[in-house]
Amino acid sequence: MSVFDAIGPIMIGPSSSHTAGAVRLGLAARAILGGQVSRADITLHGSFAETYRGHGTDVALVAGLLGMSPDDERIPDSLQIAEQQGLRVTFHTGDLGDVHPNSALMELVAPDGTKKSITGASIGGGSILITEIDEFSVDFTGDNHALVVSYQDQPGIIARITLLLAAENVNIAAMRVSRKARYSRALAIIELDHPAPERSIAEISRIPSMDTVMVLPPISMEEGV
């Protein structure tokens, strides 16, 4: 057990799950979208839904979407800052099904119109778990460098990606592949011990049937992205 596990994160707010974890959920969602958020429609589930006003979960999620870290002194003012920066946010409460009680569904829009739907949970001590991206089941903690790739499922795609990474001596820490059906659209999250070189990303992007390649940095406990 680390010191962090024992005492929790350095943060602004009353609860590591409802505040620090919520900030990291917002940061992860912002990274998955690719940067600035112009519109956020957020559904809160379970404990998040019941206590979000008192614990500042709404304020914390928006802080993360703005790129703030869990120890940022501006977190209490995030809703006002979002309004000033043109980020439109709406909150709802609802039942997201058989998920962790500290879960949120974030439907995001970027300034260029890019849309992403991200579901994640704050699982304690500031740790998070992203469980769904655009209706694909995933299992991503945000602790490692990662590639998120979407593509048309066919034999050999994952093998080509792993060969390109191996050629650059990039070690894969974990991988999760999700698809709707055989030979349909698929999504893979590949967690890495170190960031992949830009040339590897470019080569992966040129694989036939590849749709998008997203590069995600670790979602730090202390630093925003």
VOMILUM-662966 format. One record per atom (N, C-alpha, C): residue in three letters; x, y, z. Coordinates in steps of 0.1 Angstrom, whole numbers, padded with zeros to 4 digits, always signed. Each point is the difference from the previous one (the first is absolute). Example, Ala and Ser with C-alpha at 12.3 -4.5 7.8 and 13.67 -1.06 7.14 Angstrom:
REM residues 2
ALA+0132-0057+0078/ALA-0009+0012+0000/ALA+0009+0012+0000/SER-0004+0011-0007/SER+0009+0011+0000/SER-0008+0011+0008/
END
This chain:
REM residues 225
MET+0008-0012+0000/MET-0008+0012+0000/MET+0009+0012+0000/SER-0003+0010-0009/SER+0007+0012-0001/SER-0005+0011+0011/VAL+0008+0010+0001/VAL-0004+0011+0009/VAL-0013+0006-0006/PHE-0001+0001-0013/PHE-0012+0006-0006/PHE-0012-0009+0004/ASP+0001-0013+0000/ASP-0011-0009+0003/ASP-0004+0003+0015/ALA+0009+0003+0008/ALA-0003+0001+0014/ALA-0006+0014+0004/ILE+0005+0011-0007/ILE-0005+0013+0004/ILE-0009+0007-0010/GLY+0000-0006-0012/GLY-0008+0006-0011/GLY+0007+0011-0007/PRO-0007+0006-0010/PRO+0007+0010-0009/PRO+0000+0014+0007/ILE+0009+0008-0005/ILE-0001+0014+0003/ILE-0011+0006-0008/MET-0010+0007+0006/MET-0011+0004-0008/MET-0007+0011+0007/ILE-0009+0007-0008/ILE-0010+0009+0005/ILE-0013-0007+0001/GLY-0007+0001+0012/GLY-0013-0006+0001/GLY-0001-0010+0011/PRO-0012-0004+0004/PRO-0003-0008+0012/PRO+0002-0015-0002/SER+0001-0005-0012/SER-0001-0014-0002/SER+0009-0004-0011/SER+0009-0010+0002/SER+0009-0005-0011/SER-0008-0006-0011/SER-0011-0008+0003/SER-0008-0006-0010/SER-0009+0010-0008/HIS-0006+0009+0008/HIS-0010+0009-0006/HIS+0007+0013-0006/THR+0012+0003+0005/THR+0007+0012-0005/THR+0012-0003-0008/ALA+0011-0006+0006/ALA+0012-0003-0008/ALA-0003-0010-0011/GLY-0007-0011+0003/GLY-0003-0009-0010/GLY-0009+0006-0011/ALA-0009+0009+0003/ALA-0008+0006-0010/ALA+0008+0009-0009/VAL+0009+0007+0006/VAL+0009+0009-0008/VAL+0008-0009-0010/ARG+0005-0011+0004/ARG+0007-0009-0009/ARG-0009-0006-0010/LEU-0012-0003+0003/LEU-0010-0004-0010/LEU-0002+0010-0011/GLY-0001+0013+0004/GLY-0001+0011-0009/GLY+0012+0001-0009/LEU+0012-0001+0006/LEU+0013+0001-0007/LEU+0001-0011-0010/ALA-0004-0013+0004/ALA+0001-0011-0010/ALA-0010+0002-0011/ALA-0012+0005+0003/ALA-0010+0002-0011/ALA+0005+0011-0010/ARG+0006+0010+0006/ARG+0006+0011-0008/ARG+0011-0005-0010/ALA+0009-0009+0006/ALA+0010-0006-0008/ALA-0005-0009-0011/ILE-0010-0008+0003/ILE-0006-0009-0010/ILE-0007+0008-0011/LEU-0006+0012+0003/LEU-0006+0008-0010/LEU+0011+0006-0009/GLY+0011+0003+0006/GLY+0011+0005-0007/GLY+0004+0015+0003/GLY-0006+0005+0011/GLY+0003+0013+0005/GLY-0012+0008+0004/GLN-0001+0012-0004/GLN-0010+0009+0005/GLN-0014-0005-0002/VAL-0008+0003+0010/VAL-0014-0005-0001/VAL-0009+0013-0001/SER-0010-0001-0009/SER-0009+0012-0002/SER-0014-0003+0006/ARG-0003-0013+0001/ARG-0013-0004+0005/ARG+0001-0013+0007/ALA-0006+0000+0012/ALA+0000-0013+0008/ALA-0014-0002+0006/ASP-0005-0012-0003/ASP-0013-0005+0006/ASP+0003-0012+0009/ILE-0001+0002+0013/ILE+0005-0009+0010/ILE-0012-0007+0007/THR+0000-0013+0001/THR-0010-0007+0008/THR+0008-0007+0011/LEU-0005+0003+0012/LEU+0006-0005+0013/LEU-0008-0012+0005/HIS+0007-0010+0005/HIS-0007-0012+0004/HIS+0003-0003+0015/GLY-0009-0007+0006/GLY+0002-0005+0014/GLY+0004+0010+0010/SER+0011-0002+0007/SER+0004+0009+0010/SER+0004+0014-0005/PHE+0006+0000-0012/PHE+0002+0013-0007/PHE-0013+0008-0001/ALA-0011-0007-0005/ALA-0012+0007-0002/ALA-0006+0005+0013/GLU+0002-0008+0011/GLU-0007+0003+0013/GLU+0007+0012+0007/THR+0013+0001-0001/THR+0008+0009+0008/THR+0009+0010-0007/TYR-0002+0001-0013/TYR+0009+0008-0008/TYR+0001+0015+0003/ARG-0012+0006+0005/ARG+0001+0014+0003/ARG+0008+0002+0013/GLY-0003-0008+0010/GLY+0007+0001+0013/GLY+0015-0003-0001/HIS+0003-0010-0008/HIS+0014-0004-0001/HIS+0008+0008-0011/GLY-0007+0008-0008/GLY+0006+0007-0011/GLY+0004-0008-0012/THR-0006-0011-0002/THR+0003-0009-0011/THR-0002+0007-0014/ASP-0011+0008-0001/ASP-0002+0007-0012/ASP+0011+0010-0003/VAL+0004+0007+0011/VAL+0011+0010-0001/VAL+0013-0007-0004/ALA+0003-0011+0006/ALA+0012-0008-0003/ALA+0001-0005-0014/LEU-0012-0006-0005/LEU+0000-0005-0014/LEU+0003+0011-0010/VAL-0006+0011+0002/VAL+0002+0012-0009/VAL+0014+0005+0001/ALA+0006+0000+0012/ALA+0014+0004+0001/ALA+0009-0009-0008/GLY-0003-0013+0000/GLY+0008-0009-0008/GLY-0002+0002-0015/LEU-0012+0003-0004/LEU-0003+0002-0014/LEU+0007+0013-0004/LEU+0003+0009+0009/LEU+0007+0013-0003/LEU+0015-0002+0000/GLY+0005-0012+0004/GLY+0014-0003+0001/GLY+0007+0003+0013/MET-0008+0002+0011/MET+0005+0002+0013/MET+0005-0013+0006/SER+0010+0001+0009/SER+0004-0011+0008/SER-0007-0001+0013/PRO+0000-0012+0007/PRO-0008-0001+0013/PRO+0005+0010+0011/ASP+0011+0006-0001/ASP+0005+0009+0010/ASP-0001+0015-0005/ASP-0007+0002-0011/ASP-0001+0014-0005/ASP-0010+0008+0009/GLU+0005+0012+0004/GLU-0008+0008+0009/GLU-0012+0006-0007/ARG-0001-0001-0013/ARG-0011+0006-0007/ARG-0012-0009-0001/ILE+0001-0013+0005/ILE-0010-0010-0001/ILE-0014+0006+0005/PRO+0000+0006+0012/PRO-0013+0005+0005/PRO-0007+0010-0010/ASP+0007+0006-0008/ASP-0005+0010-0010/ASP-0002-0006-0014/SER+0001-0013-0001/SER+0001-0006-0014/SER-0013+0003-0008/LEU-0012+0000+0006/LEU-0012+0002-0007/LEU+0000+0014-0006/GLN+0004+0010+0008/GLN+0001+0014-0005/GLN+0011+0001-0011/ILE+0011-0007+0002/ILE+0011+0001-0010/ILE-0005-0007-0013/ALA-0007-0011+0001/ALA-0006-0006-0012/ALA-0009+0009-0008/GLU-0008+0007+0007/GLU-0009+0010-0006/GLU+0008+0011-0007/GLN+0010+0004+0006/GLN+0008+0011-0006/GLN+0008-0005-0012/GLN+0003-0013+0000/GLN+0008-0005-0011/GLN-0009-0006-0011/GLY-0013+0001+0001/GLY-0010-0005-0010/GLY-0002-0015+0001/LEU+0003-0006+0011/LEU-0003-0015+0001/LEU-0014-0001+0006/ARG-0009-0005-0008/ARG-0014-0002+0005/ARG-0002-0014+0006/VAL-0005+0000+0012/VAL-0001-0013+0007/VAL-0014-0002+0006/THR-0005-0011-0002/THR-0013-0004+0006/THR+0002-0013+0008/PHE-0007-0001+0012/PHE+0001-0011+0008/PHE-0014-0007+0001/HIS+0000-0013+0001/HIS-0012-0008+0002/HIS+0004-0011+0010/THR-0010-0006+0006/THR+0002-0012+0008/THR-0008-0011-0007/GLY+0006-0012+0001/GLY-0007-0011-0006/GLY+0006-0014+0003/ASP-0006-0010-0004/ASP+0005-0014+0002/ASP+0008-0005-0012/LEU+0013-0002+0002/LEU+0009-0004-0011/LEU+0001-0015+0000/GLY-0008-0007+0008/GLY+0001-0015+0000/GLY+0009-0006+0011/ASP+0005-0011-0003/ASP+0009-0007+0009/ASP+0014+0005+0000/VAL+0002+0012+0006/VAL+0013+0006+0000/VAL+0004+0005+0014/HIS+0012+0004+0002/HIS+0004+0005+0013/HIS-0009+0012+0004/PRO-0003+0001+0013/PRO-0009+0011+0005/PRO+0006+0014-0003/ASN+0013+0001-0001/ASN+0005+0013-0003/ASN+0004+0001-0015/SER-0011-0001-0008/SER+0002+0000-0014/SER-0006+0012-0007/ALA+0005+0004-0011/ALA-0005+0011-0008/ALA+0001-0003-0015/LEU-0010+0004-0007/LEU+0000-0001-0015/LEU+0002+0014-0005/MET+0011+0003-0008/MET+0003+0013-0005/MET-0001+0000-0015/GLU-0010+0007-0005/GLU-0001+0001-0015/GLU+0005+0014-0004/LEU+0012-0001-0007/LEU+0007+0012-0002/LEU+0001+0004-0015/VAL+0001+0013-0002/VAL+0002+0006-0014/VAL+0012+0009+0001/ALA+0008-0001-0010/ALA+0012+0009-0002/ALA-0004+0012-0008/PRO+0008+0010+0000/PRO-0003+0012-0009/PRO-0001-0003-0015/ASP+0007-0011-0005/ASP-0001-0003-0014/ASP-0012-0010-0003/GLY-0008-0003+0011/GLY-0011-0008-0002/GLY+0002-0015+0003/THR+0012-0004+0003/THR+0003-0014+0004/THR-0008-0003+0012/LYS-0006-0012+0000/LYS-0008-0005+0012/LYS+0006-0012+0006/LYS+0000-0001+0013/LYS+0004-0012+0007/LYS-0010-0003+0011/SER-0003-0012+0003/SER-0008-0004+0011/SER+0009-0009+0009/ILE+0002+0004+0013/ILE+0010-0007+0009/ILE-0008-0002+0013/THR+0001-0013+0004/THR-0005-0004+0014/THR+0011-0004+0008/GLY+0001+0005+0012/GLY+0010-0003+0010/GLY-0004+0000+0014/ALA+0008-0005+0009/ALA-0003-0001+0014/ALA+0012+0005+0008/SER-0003+0006+0011/SER+0010+0004+0011/SER+0000-0012+0010/ILE+0010-0008+0001/ILE+0000-0012+0007/ILE+0007+0000+0014/GLY+0004+0012+0004/GLY+0005+0002+0013/GLY+0015+0005+0000/GLY+0003+0009+0010/GLY+0013+0005+0001/GLY+0005+0009-0012/GLY-0009+0005-0008/GLY+0004+0008-0011/GLY+0002-0009-0013/SER-0001-0013+0001/SER+0001-0009-0011/SER-0013+0000-0008/ILE+0002-0002-0013/ILE-0011-0001-0009/ILE+0000-0012-0009/LEU-0011-0003-0007/LEU-0001-0010-0010/LEU-0009+0004-0011/ILE+0005+0002-0012/ILE-0009+0003-0011/ILE-0005-0014-0005/THR-0013-0001-0001/THR-0007-0013-0003/THR-0006+0000-0014/GLU-0002+0011-0006/GLU-0006+0000-0013/GLU+0004+0013-0008/ILE+0003-0002-0013/ILE+0003+0011-0009/ILE-0009-0003-0013/ASP-0008+0009-0003/ASP-0009-0001-0011/ASP-0007-0013-0001/GLU-0005-0005+0011/GLU-0008-0012+0002/GLU+0009-0013-0001/PHE+0013+0002-0001/PHE+0009-0012+0000/PHE+0004-0002+0015/SER+0000-0012+0004/SER+0004-0003+0014/SER+0016+0000+0000/VAL+0005+0008+0010/VAL+0014+0001+0002/VAL+0004-0002+0015/ASP+0012+0000+0003/ASP+0005-0001+0013/ASP+0013+0007+0002/PHE-0001+0013+0003/PHE+0011+0009-0001/PHE+0001+0009+0012/THR+0012-0001+0007/THR+0001+0007+0013/THR+0006+0014-0002/GLY+0007+0003-0011/GLY+0006+0013-0002/GLY+0014+0001+0006/ASP+0005-0011+0006/ASP+0013+0000+0007/ASP+0012-0001-0010/ASN-0003-0005-0012/ASN+0011-0002-0010/ASN-0002+0008-0012/HIS+0011+0001-0008/HIS-0001+0005-0014/HIS-0009-0010-0007/ALA-0008+0005-0010/ALA-0009-0009-0007/ALA-0002+0005-0014/LEU-0003-0010-0008/LEU-0006+0003-0014/LEU-0014-0005+0000/VAL-0009+0008-0005/VAL-0014-0005-0002/VAL-0002+0000-0016/VAL-0002-0011-0005/VAL-0001-0001-0015/VAL-0014-0006-0003/SER-0006+0006-0010/SER-0013-0006-0005/SER+0002-0004-0015/TYR-0006-0011-0004/TYR+0003-0005-0013/TYR-0011-0010-0004/GLN+0000-0004-0013/GLN-0009-0010-0005/GLN+0007-0014+0003/ASP-0007-0008+0008/ASP+0006-0012+0004/ASP+0003-0010-0011/GLN+0012-0004-0001/GLN+0004-0010-0010/GLN+0013-0007+0005/PRO+0003-0012-0004/PRO+0012-0007+0005/PRO+0013+0008-0002/GLY+0009+0000+0010/GLY+0013+0006-0002/GLY+0002+0014+0005/ILE-0011+0007+0003/ILE+0001+0014+0004/ILE+0008+0002+0013/ILE-0004-0008+0010/ILE+0007+0001+0013/ILE+0014-0005-0001/ALA+0003-0010-0008/ALA+0013-0005-0002/ALA+0009+0011-0007/ARG-0005+0007-0009/ARG+0008+0011-0006/ARG+0003+0011+0009/ILE-0010+0003+0009/ILE+0003+0011+0010/ILE+0011-0004+0009/THR-0001-0013+0005/THR+0009-0004+0010/THR+0014-0002-0006/LEU+0001-0004-0012/LEU+0013+0000-0007/LEU+0007+0013-0002/LEU-0009+0010-0003/LEU+0006+0014-0002/LEU+0005+0005+0014/LEU-0007-0003+0010/LEU+0004+0005+0014/LEU+0013-0008+0004/ALA+0000-0013-0003/ALA+0012-0008+0004/ALA+0012+0005-0007/ALA-0001+0004-0013/ALA+0011+0005-0008/ALA+0006+0012+0006/GLU-0007+0007+0008/GLU+0005+0012+0007/GLU+0003-0002+0015/ASN+0000-0013+0003/ASN+0003-0004+0014/ASN-0010+0006+0010/VAL-0012+0001-0004/VAL-0011+0005+0009/VAL-0007-0012+0006/ASN+0000-0001+0013/ASN-0006-0011+0007/ASN-0015+0002+0003/ILE-0008-0010-0003/ILE-0015+0001+0002/ILE-0003-0005+0015/ALA-0006+0009+0008/ALA-0003-0004+0013/ALA-0014-0008+0001/ALA-0009+0004-0008/ALA-0013-0006+0000/ALA-0007+0003-0013/MET-0010-0008-0004/MET-0008+0002-0012/MET-0014-0005+0002/ARG-0009+0008-0005/ARG-0014-0004+0000/ARG-0006+0003-0014/VAL-0006-0010-0006/VAL-0007+0002-0013/VAL-0015-0003+0001/SER-0007+0009-0005/SER-0015-0001+0000/SER-0006+0002-0014/ARG-0010-0008-0003/ARG-0006+0002-0013/ARG-0015-0003+0001/LYS-0008+0005-0009/LYS-0014-0003+0000/LYS-0004-0014-0005/ALA+0008-0004-0011/ALA-0002-0013-0006/ALA+0012-0003-0008/ARG+0001-0012-0005/ARG+0012-0004-0008/ARG+0000+0009-0013/TYR+0012+0005-0003/TYR+0002+0008-0012/TYR-0008+0014+0000/SER-0004+0004+0012/SER-0007+0013+0001/SER+0010+0010+0006/ARG-0004+0011+0004/ARG+0009+0010+0005/ARG+0005-0004+0014/ALA+0013+0002+0002/ALA+0006-0005+0013/ALA+0008+0012+0006/LEU+0002-0002+0013/LEU+0008+0010+0007/LEU+0010-0007+0010/ALA+0012+0004+0000/ALA+0010-0006+0008/ALA+0007+0011+0009/ILE+0002-0003+0012/ILE+0008+0009+0009/ILE+0013-0008+0003/ILE+0011+0006-0004/ILE+0013-0007+0002/ILE+0008+0009+0010/GLU+0002-0005+0012/GLU+0008+0007+0010/GLU+0015-0003-0001/LEU+0008+0010+0001/LEU+0014-0001-0003/LEU+0009+0004+0012/ASP+0011-0006+0002/ASP+0009+0004+0010/ASP+0007+0014-0003/HIS+0001+0003-0013/HIS+0006+0013-0004/HIS-0008+0005-0012/PRO+0000+0013-0002/PRO-0007+0005-0012/PRO+0006-0005-0013/ALA-0009-0003-0010/ALA+0005-0004-0013/ALA+0005+0011-0008/PRO+0011-0002-0008/PRO+0005+0011-0008/PRO-0010+0004-0011/GLU+0001+0013-0004/GLU-0009+0005-0010/GLU+0000-0008-0013/ARG+0012-0006-0004/ARG+0000-0007-0012/ARG-0008-0013+0001/SER+0000-0006+0012/SER-0009-0012+0002/SER-0014+0004-0001/ILE-0004+0011+0006/ILE-0014+0004-0001/ILE-0004+0003-0014/ALA+0009+0006-0008/ALA-0003+0002-0014/ALA-0002-0013-0008/GLU+0009-0009+0003/GLU-0001-0013-0007/GLU-0013-0007+0004/ILE-0004+0000+0013/ILE-0012-0006+0004/ILE-0012+0006-0007/SER+0000+0014-0001/SER-0011+0007-0007/SER-0001-0004-0014/ARG+0011-0005-0007/ARG-0001-0003-0014/ARG-0004-0015-0002/ILE-0003-0007+0010/ILE-0004-0014-0001/ILE-0014+0000-0007/PRO-0002-0008-0011/PRO-0013+0000-0007/PRO-0011-0003+0010/SER-0011+0006-0001/SER-0013-0001+0008/SER+0001+0007+0013/MET+0012+0007+0003/MET+0001+0007+0013/MET-0008+0013-0001/ASP-0008+0002+0010/ASP-0008+0012+0001/ASP+0006+0012+0007/THR+0002-0002+0013/THR+0007+0011+0008/THR+0010-0006+0009/VAL+0010+0008+0003/VAL+0011-0004+0010/VAL+0001+0011+0010/MET-0003-0002+0012/MET+0001+0010+0011/MET+0012-0003+0009/VAL+0008+0010+0003/VAL+0011-0002+0009/VAL-0004+0006+0014/LEU+0000-0008+0010/LEU-0004+0005+0014/LEU+0012+0000+0009/PRO+0003+0011+0007/PRO+0010+0000+0010/PRO-0006-0006+0013/PRO+0009-0003+0009/PRO-0006-0004+0013/PRO-0008+0011+0006/ILE-0011-0003+0007/ILE-0008+0010+0007/ILE+0005+0002+0014/SER+0009+0009+0001/SER+0008+0001+0013/SER-0009+0005+0011/MET+0004-0004+0012/MET-0007+0004+0013/MET+0003+0015+0002/GLU+0011+0005-0005/GLU+0004+0014+0004/GLU-0001+0010-0012/GLU+0001-0005-0012/GLU+0001+0010-0011/GLU-0011-0002-0010/GLY-0006+0011-0005/GLY-0010-0001-0010/GLY+0006-0003-0014/VAL-0009-0002-0009/VAL+0005-0003-0014/VAL-0007+0010-0009/
END
